[in-house]
């Protein structure tokens, strides 16, 4: 959910689901003395204004244009980082006649549905203790 304002004098923001599209540039790990770690993705974000960086074609597919970014080079007006858990992996299939791409959701190969989560603990004698 993202809050949007019509103008700087707008005192009643509207909340809506907005899908952002971006290309991964860098992966940053923040390590707080080995007690807490945070993974961040730095991305180039497409301008999601309808008709500028994102549009729908005649068949209802979403098209994305990476030549229309929210920010470019050193002029960062929008935060380029997101938490790794906020991202969804997609592939971008290029439209052969244009510089537009169609994002398609994929299931990453290294994620498997293992049912219930297990936690495994090892004690000092190297015996395995599994809890469900």
C-alpha positions in Angstrom: 0.0 0.0 0.0 1.3 3.4 -0.9 -0.1 6.8 0.1 -0.5 9.2 -2.7 -1.0 13.0 -2.6 -2.7 15.0 -5.3 -0.6 18.1 -4.5 1.5 19.6 -1.8 -1.6 21.2 -0.2 -3.5 17.9 -0.2 -4.4 16.9 3.4 -6.2 13.7 2.6 -3.9 11.2 1.0 -5.3 8.1 -0.8 -4.0 4.7 -0.2 -3.7 2.2 -3.1 -1.7 -0.8 -4.2 0.9 0.4 -6.7 3.2 -2.1 -8.4 6.7 -0.8 -9.0 9.0 -2.3 -11.6 12.8 -2.1 -11.4 16.1 -3.7 -12.4 18.4 -5.0 -9.6 21.7 -3.0 -9.5 23.3 -4.1 -6.3 22.7 -6.2 -3.2 23.7 -4.7 0.1 24.0 -6.5 3.4 23.9 -4.4 6.6 25.6 -6.4 9.4 25.1 -5.2 12.9 28.0 -6.9 14.8 26.7 -10.4 13.7 23.6 -9.9 15.9 21.3 -8.6 13.2 21.6 -8.6 9.4 19.5 -6.8 6.8 19.6 -7.4 3.1 18.7 -4.5 0.8 18.2 -4.4 -3.0 19.3 -1.3 -4.9 17.2 -0.9 -8.1 16.6 1.3 -11.1 12.9 2.1 -10.8 10.6 2.7 -13.8 8.4 5.7 -13.7 5.0 4.1 -13.0 3.0 7.0 -14.5 0.5 5.5 -16.9 1.8 6.0 -20.5 5.2 7.1 -19.5 7.1 4.1 -18.1 4.2 1.7 -17.7 1.2 1.0 -20.0 -1.3 -1.7 -20.9 -1.4 -3.1 -24.4 -4.5 -4.2 -26.4 -4.4 -7.7 -24.9 -4.2 -6.4 -21.3 -0.5 -7.1 -20.8 1.5 -4.6 -18.7 4.4 -3.1 -20.6 7.4 -1.5 -18.9 9.9 1.0 -20.5 13.3 1.2 -18.8 14.2 4.4 -20.6 11.8 6.2 -18.4 13.2 5.9 -14.9 12.1 7.7 -11.7 15.7 8.8 -11.1 18.9 8.7 -13.1 22.6 8.8 -12.4 23.4 10.8 -9.2 20.1 12.6 -9.0 18.2 10.3 -6.7 14.8 11.7 -5.9 13.3 8.4 -4.8 14.8 5.9 -2.4 16.4 3.2 -4.6 16.6 0.6 -1.8 14.0 -2.0 -0.8 14.1 -4.9 1.6 14.8 -8.3 -0.1 11.4 -9.6 1.3 9.6 -6.8 -0.6 10.7 -8.0 -4.0 9.2 -10.5 -6.3 11.3 -12.0 -9.0 10.1 -11.5 -12.6 11.6 -11.8 -16.1 11.2 -9.1 -18.6 10.3 -10.3 -22.1 11.1 -7.6 -24.8 8.4 -6.6 -27.3 10.2 -7.1 -30.6 8.7 -3.9 -32.2 9.4 -1.5 -29.4 11.6 -0.8 -26.4 8.9 -2.0 -24.1 9.2 -5.1 -21.9 6.4 -7.4 -20.5 7.1 -8.5 -16.9 6.3 -12.1 -16.2 6.2 -13.6 -12.7 8.3 -16.7 -12.3 8.9 -19.2 -9.4 12.6 -19.1 -8.5 14.3 -22.5 -8.9 15.9 -22.5 -5.5 12.6 -22.1 -3.5 10.8 -25.3 -2.8 7.5 -25.8 -1.0 8.7 -28.0 1.9 5.4 -28.0 3.9 5.8 -27.0 7.5 8.9 -25.2 8.6 11.5 -27.1 10.6 14.1 -25.7 12.8 17.2 -27.7 13.4 19.5 -27.1 16.3 22.9 -28.7 17.0 24.3 -29.1 20.5 28.0 -29.3 21.4 28.0 -33.1 20.9 26.8 -32.7 17.3 23.5 -34.5 17.8 20.7 -33.2 15.7 17.5 -32.0 17.4 14.6 -31.2 15.1 11.4 -29.5 16.1 8.3 -28.9 14.1 
